[in-house]
Amino acid sequence: MFIDQVKMELHGGKGGDGIVAYRRELKVEKGGPFGGSGGRGGSIIFVGDEGLSTLLDLKYMKVLKAREGERGRNKGMYGANAENTYVHVPLGTTIFDDDTNLVIADITRNKQEAVIAYGGRGGRGNMAFASGTIKCPDFSEKGEPGQTRYIRCELKVLADCGLVGFPSVGKSTLISAVSAAKPKIAAYHFTTLVPHLGMVQVPDGRSFVMADLPGIIEGAHSGAGLGLQFLRHIERCKVIVHVIDMAGSEGRDPYSDYLIINQELKDYKMNLSKRPQIIVANKMDLPEAKDNLIKFKQKVDLPIIPISAYTKENLDELLYKIADLLEVTESFSLFEEDEKELVVNYDFKPDEPMFTITKDDKGIYNVAGEKLRRIFLMTDFNIESSVNRFARQLRSFGVDDELRKLGIKNGDTVRVFDFVFEFID
């Protein structure tokens, strides 16, 4: 089954908790802190695998959670780091953040790795908090929660050239004639429901990968037919081979078909309209094709290669032309200038405020923020000294000063996530 788009929920592994422990040695009256820190949680890493051709395995992997790090140990020993979770995907897989629609990673090479959800760091044990002022701390940290991400994976086939054109113009017949690919061929629209790849051998020894990309009709860029489902597969093709039914065997005008398909490529963007295009006049074995080709050439001042995929007439000239063009064509960026904001480096973490404060209708001051939430989750509120440390952290971050600017008074209620307390200046 060919699956080229899936959505997943990813959770990086939580870091292991630090522990509170003390030295217990013979003839040592007061042993110092001896609690070790927890291990790092596992990350979720996507790996390119040239042996895969579909996202089928990911379709049944709706929620993926990495392993948690091990708790710290006595005698100051660290807990073990959790093993990372590796997800193998086909080459040509683009991974989007489903919330922002930004590109997290683009897997195009075999064994290429991309960290998609990071594991949390381990919490520190009480031994890590010992200092000149705190000789024997009786608190530790919980492990940091792992990164949570909602992603969308899209597979865009890796082919050197892609066949485009209206249904039933002979794309499947052409790829079956020049390669070992065997797509289903029948006399009705949308016979081909999945892209087909074929390795094409040119008579002079050169070779390239050709893709049969079905489902493109007028309105394809906005979802008509199978357009959106398969237009994405053209994005990686260096050369576009535009196949036209020059005989007009279904009553369509070849020139109108040419204009419509080119407009769809332009509207879809992704630099498709800038890529070199080879126009193929197919079905030249039919009687109406020659007259239509003469009229077509009067309107289109571009090289046109007449062929018959059915009788295999003039296929070598087409293959030479494609191979020659591929040699002088460089890879294109997937995004046009006005689409650059769609791409983000998955290692880049933009700055965000430590906290925000809002006042609700009940007069309660709500303190929130992603960075602050992580510190909150790493605090053990069952230990008084740990709670006091969290209060000192809030003060050092400037929360107290900001509350005063907002007009807070003694006795007013402050909520920090699930932790509620009265403000005392």
N, C-alpha and C positions, 0 to 999 in steps of 0.2 A: 504494500500500500504506500503510495507516495503522499507524504505529509510535508508541507513546506511552511507551515506557520503554527506555532503553539504559544500558549501563555503559561507562565509558571510563577509560583510564589517561593522565594528563596529565603532561608534563614541561616546566616552564619552561626557557627557554634559559639555558645556562651563560654567565656573564660572560667577556669576553675576558681573556686573560692579560696582566699587565703584563710589561714587558721590562727587561733590563739593558743599558744603552748608555751611552756616554761621549762627551763633546764632543771633536771632532777639528777643531781650527782652526789656521790658519797662525800660527806664532810664539807659540802658547800651549803651554807645556811640559806642564802637567798640567791637562787638561780635567776638569770636574766631571761628575757624573751627568746623563744626558740621556735616560733611558728613560721613555717615556710609559705611561700607564695604559690598561687595556683598556676596551672599551665594555660597556654593560649588555646582558645577554641579553634576548631578547624574552619578553614575557608572553603568556599565553593568555587572551583576552577573549571572553566570550560576549555576543552582541548580539541584542536582540529584533528580529524581522523579521515585520511584519504580512502579508507575502506568503507565509509558510510555514504549513503546517497539520499537519505530521507530522515526527517525528524520524528519518525514513528515512535521510537523509544521514549522520547520526551513527552509525547501526547498523553501517556498514562502516568506521568510523573508530575502531577499537578502541584504538589507541595514537597519541597526538598529541604531537609534540615541537616546541617553538618553536625559533627560530634562535638560534645562539650569537653573542655579541658579538665584535667584531673585536679582535685583539691590539693592544696599544699600539704606538706607532711611535717611531722615533728623533726627536731634536730635541724631546723632551718632548711629542710630539703624542699626543692620545687616540685610541684606536681607535673606530670608529663603533659607535653603539648599534644593536642588531639591531631589525628591524621586528617589531612585535607580530603575533601570529597571531589572527585574528578568526574566531569560529565563530558562524554565524547560526542562531538557533533560533526556533521559533514563540512567539508571545505565549502566556503561560500555562505556560511551562516552569519547573519548580522544580528546582534543582540541589542534590543532597545529597552530603555527604562519605560515601563508601560504608563507610569504616572506623568512623566514629562515628555515622552516621545523622543528623548535624546538617545543617540547611539552610544552605547557603552563600549562595545567591542565589535570588531569585524574579523572573523576567522577565515583566513585565506590560505594559510600554509599548513602543511602536515606537521603535527606535534606542536603547533603554536598554542600557547597557554594565555588565558586572560582570567584574572581574578574578578569574579562578578559580585560575590558577597563575602566580605571580610569577617573572620572570626574575631571575637572579643579578646582583649588581653586578660591575663589572669589577675585576680585580686591579690593584693599584697598581704602577707602575713604580719603578725604583730612585731616580728623581728625587724621588718623593714621600717617601722615607725620609731624605733629607738633613737634617741638623740640626747644631746646634753641636757635638755630641759625635761624630756619625757624618758626617764630611765627604764621604766617597765610598762609599756603600753598594754592595755588590756582590751584592745579592739583590733579588728582586721577589716579588710575590704572583701566584698563579694566580687565575683568575676564580672567583667564587663559584658553586656549583652552583645551578641553578634549582629552584624548588619542585616536588616530585613529589606528585601527588594522584590518588587513585582515587575517581571520582565516579559518581553515578547521576543520570541526567536523567529526570524524569517530566513528561509533558505533561498538564496539566489544562485542558480546553477552557474558553475564556472565553465564558460564556453568561449572560444575565440570569436565565433560568429554566430548570429542568431537569425533564424528564418522568421520573417514577419509577413503578414498579409491577411486578407479576409479568409474566413473558413472556405474550404473546398477549392483553394487555388492551386493545390498540389504540393504543399510543403512536406507532408508526410511521405508522399511518393518520392519527392526529391531526396530526402535524407535516407530513405531506404535504398535508393538507387546508387548513392555514393558512399554508403557506409554499411556496417553490419546491423545498424539499428532497425528494428522491425516494429514500428508503430502500427496500430490498427488503421486500416484504410477502408473507407466506405463512402457512399455517395449521399451523405447527409451532414449537416452542419454540426460542429463540435464533436466530431468523431474522436478527435484526440483530446483527452481530458487531463493529461499530465505532460510535462515537458519530456522530450526524448533527446538524449545525447548520443552522438555517433562520432567515432574517430574516423576521419577522412584521410585517405592516402592519395596524394597527388602523384601523377605518373613520373615526375622527376625526383621522387623520393621524399619530398616535404610532406608534412602532415599537420592537421589542426583539428580542433574539436568543434563540431557543429551542433547547434541546439534547435530543435523544432519547437517553437513557442506558439501555442494555440490560443484561441479565444479572443482575438482582437477584432473588434468591430467598431462602428461609430459610437462614441460615448464610452469607450472602454476605460479611459482615464478616470471616469467618475463611477465606474462599477458596472457598466452595461456588459452583457454577455459574461465571458470569463475574464474580462479585461484586467481588473485589479488583481485577480488571482495569479495572472501570469505575466503582466507587464513588468513586475519586479525582476523577473528572470532575465530581461534584456539588459538590465543595468550594468552587468559585468562584461557584456560582449563588446569587443573592440570594433567589430565591423558588423553592420546590419545588412542582411541580404533580403531585399524587398521583393517578394514573389507576387507577380500579378498574373491573373488569368486573362491573357491577351485575347483569347477567343470570346470572352464575355459569355461563357457558356450558360450562365444563370441569369442572363438578361441585364447584367450590370455593365456600366461603362468603365473600362480599364483606367482612364484618366481620372475619373471621379474617385475610384478606389484608391488610386495613388495619392491624391490630395487628402482624402479622409484619414488614411493610415498615418501619413506624415504629420497631420495636425494632431492626431492622438499622441504620437511620440513627443511632439513639442509640448502639449498640454501636460503630459505626465512629468515633464522636466527631467531631472537627473542627468542633464546634459545629453539626452538621447538625440536631440535634433542636431547636435554638433558632430556626431560620429559619422565617419565615412559610410556611404551607403551604395550598395551595388543593386541596380535594378535588373530583375530577371523577368523576361517575358516568357511565361510558361504556356504550355499547351499549343505550341506552334504546329503540332501535327493536325490540328483541327482547321477546317477550311476558312473560317472567319478571321483567324489570327493574323494572317499576313496583311490584310487590309487595315485591321485595327492597329497593327504595329506602325504602319506608315502614318496614320493619323496621330498616333501617340508621340512619335518622334518629332512631329511638327510642333507639339506643345511642350515637350520636355527636352531641353538641351543638355542632356547628360548621357554618358555611355550606357547602353542597354544591351544585355546579352540575351539573345533569343535561344530558348532551349525547349526540349520536350522531355520532361521527367519520365513520362510513360514509355517513350521509345528510346530514351537515353541519348537523344540527339544533342550534340554540342556541350555535353557535360564537362569534358576536359577543359574547354576554354573557360568555363565558369570556375572550375577548381583552381586553374592557374591564376585567374584574376583575384580570387579570394586570398590565395597564398601570397601573392605579390603585395596586396594591400596590407595584409597582416604584418608583413616584414617592416613596413615603414610607418605603422600606426602604433603610437604609444598608448598605454592604458589611460583611461579618462577618470577624473574624479567622479564619485557617485553623486556629488551635490554641486549645484550651480551656486553662483556668488551669493544669491539671496537666500540660500539654504544652508550657509555655513554654520548658522547657530544650531542646526540639528545635531552637530557632532560634538561629543564631549569625550575627553580622555578619561577612561574609567579609573585612573589613578589620581585624578585631580579632584580635590575636595574644596569647593569654594568656601570662603569665610562666611560664617553665620554668627549672629549675636549670641552671646552666652545665655541671655535670658530676655524674656519680655514680661511686662506686668500690665494686667488689665484689672479694672474694678467692675464687678457685676452689680446687678440691681439690688442685691442684698447688702451691698457695702463690703463684700469680701474681696480682698486683693489676691488675685490669682497670678502666681509666678510660674512661667513655663519656659520651654526652650529645649531643643534636642540635646545640646551639650550638657545642660543641667540635668536632663532626664537620665543620662548615662551615669552621672555622679550619684544621683538619687538611687538608682537601681543597685549601685555598688555599695550602698550604705546599709549596715545592719542596725535597724531601729530597735532591736531588742536589747542593745547594749547602750547604756546611758552615755558612756564616754564616746561612743561612735556617733551618737546623736549630737553631742556637743561639738564634735569635730565637723559635722555637716553644717552646724550653725556658724562655725568660724569660717568655713568655706564660703557660705552665702555672703558673709560680711566682707570677705576679701574680694569677692567678685563684684561688689558694689551694690548688692541687692538692698541692703539697709539704707544706703544713701539715696537710692532711687525711690524707695518707699517714702522717705521723708520729703523728697521733692514733690511727690504726688499728694502730700498732705495727710499721711497716716498719723494716727494718734495712739497713745497708749491704750491697750485693751482692744484695738481693732483686730479683726481676724485676718490671718494670712494663710493661704493654701498653696503648698508646693506639691503638686500632683496629689498623692493620697495623704500627705502629711499636713495637718492643720494645727496652727498654734496662734497664741495671742502675742501681738507685738508689744514689747516692753523696751522703751528707749533708755 
